[in-house]
Structures are given as structure tokens and as C-alpha cells.
Amino acid sequence: MKKVRKTLIVLLAVVFLGSIGVLIRQLLQYREGAQTYSEAEELVGLPDFSEETAPPASSSETGTTYVDPYADALAAMDFSALREVNGDVLGWILIPGTKISYPLVQGTDNQYYLSHTWKKWNSVVGAIFLECNNSGDFSDFNTLVYGHRMNDGSMFAGLKNYKQKSYFKSHPAVYITDDSGTRKYDIFAAYEVSTQGDTYRIGQHSDSAKQIYIDYCLSQSLYDTGVVPTVNDRIVTLSTCTGNGHATRWVVQARLLGSAKETPADALAQTDSAAAPETPAEVLPEPDTSASASAASGSAENPVDAGVPAAENAQTPAGQTSGAVAVPSETNETP
């Protein structure tokens, strides 16, 4: 009995020490990630918006001209210093009044930036990145942007706050800045969606396909924001995980007023029938630090997935022929 007891004590000690090691490593990577993104803010010359108030929703109505302090200040940012470090940098994403303020990158696949920062350093925090099949200039009708839902509240973790309409009212807009200037996107929908949902469709070209997509997204939203996109707008879909498994994702969608390009009729036959793009393998959720004992008993440390869909090909609503993001396979690889 004494021998069995000693063996159990040794095993428990190993589990405990292993759990402490996992926790320390995780905290160090969080700190390193925070420093990396603070450095990005300095290099790009991110303005100080601490005194600014939330911007109003965009309107197509004429009247008193509103000078947006966010758009005006963000447009002055210079991305050349960031690109000297990483040529994959496209621009910057900001949601005023939140922690979401990061460089935007785009890789040749959707795997790399799940486990690498904007500096291409291996890290559980990853990066905020565009769907590799989207145009890097945000000219597509629907552009997908992925980010981890980190336990420390960084990256796209703040998107979960949009479950409350009151939070939306205080943070109604997303700003995306690149070499062509700053674009303000007004949030119109927030909801949890199946990975088989049509939210992850890209490549809509005909007005009918766009309208079907808009109607679908509005019908999924938890509440009415008062913002209704049109087929002439562009949409950005911010995607992260829910923290409740791999079957669903949490998305926040916003529209850029009246900027979608017309597609020539002779091009529609080719583009609307395009094959579905491939998307990345999903990574497992970041271990819960409150259950550290189980983390050290043999499970690998992984970050929360970045909202990249991980389900079968979505079914196309009647009349919609755009491509769906293909199903990624799950991976147990540790970043």
C-alpha cells in the first residue's frame, strides 16, 4: 500500500508540475504577443484615440458634413515599416473603444497565421488575417477576416461582447486602413452560426446572389442594428470561435456603404460558377487555465481557433451560386 501511495504522489506531483509549466509557457507567450503588437502600433504610428467618442453609423443622406476623426487620423498611418518586417501586411483593423487594433495580414494559405504573429514569430496568439481566397484590397462583396478568441481578451476575443445590443450601440463601426485609405464599416449583424452556414460564402457576383446573402445574414443576427446592407455595399465578416466546441463560430458583420463594383454580365457565367475555395485546418481550443491539471496529463497546448470554418460544404440557398469555403480538417498540432 505504501508503494502504491508513493507512486500516486509522484504521479500527482508530475501532473502538477507539468500544469504549472504549461501555464507559465502560455503566460509568457501572451506577454510576448502583447509586446509584438505594441511594437506594431509604434512602427505604424497608430494615433491616440483615448479622447475620441464612438463614431455614428454612416448614412447616404445628404446634410451636414461629418468629419470622422478616426478615418482622418488612421489615413496618416504608414505601413512601410511593418512591411519591412513582413511583406504579408495589408493594413490595419480597428474597432474604436475596444482592444481590437491590429495589423492585418494575408498568407498564401489559412494555416500559417493561426500560429504565427504579424512578425512571423511562432506564437499561440497568431495574427488577424484575411481568408487567403479573398482579394487583399477588400474589393470582394464579402471578405472574411479570422482571429483567435484568446483567454486574456486579446485578438478577436472582444467580438463576444457583441452578444449585447448595448455593446453594439457603443461600438458600432469597424475601421480598416490600407494604402488606399481608411474605410468605415457599419456593423449590421452579430450571431453564432454553424460552420456549415452560408455566412462563409465568398465570391457573390450577381445582385440576386448578393441579396440572398444579405437576407440570410440579417435573419441570423441576434438583434436589429438598424443597418441594412444593399447589393452595392461591401461586407466584412469578422470570425472567431465561440469557446463552446468546433461546430459553430461567432461572427460580427459590417458593411461599407455603396462601394461594390458592378460585374459585367459576360463575366458572371464564369465567376458565379467558380469552385469553392479551400480553407485551413482548425486548431483546438486554448486550454482553460482553471483546469490546468488535465492540460499536463498529455494534451497538447493549442490556441482557441480563429473562427475558420470546420464543417462540411455549406448548402447554397436557392438562387445563390457563390463559392463556399471548403471544409478544413481538424489538427492536433501544437503551434
ABEGO torsion letter per residue (X at the ends): XAAAAAAAAAAAAAAAAAAAAAAAAAAAAAAAAAAAAAAAAAAAGBBBAAABBBBBBBBABBEBBBBBAAAAAAAABBAAAAAAABAABAEBBBBBGBABBBBBBBBABAAAAAABBAAGBBBAAEBBBBBAABBAAGABABBBBBBBBBAAGBEAAAAAAAABAAAAAABABBBBBBAAEBBBBBBABBBBBBAABAAABBGBABAAAAAAAAAAAAAABABBAGBBBBAABBBBBBBBBAGAEAABBBBBBBBBBGABBBBBAAAAAAAAABBBBBBBBBBBBBBBAAAAAAAAAGBBBBBBBAGBBABBBBBBBBGBABBBBBBBBBBABBX
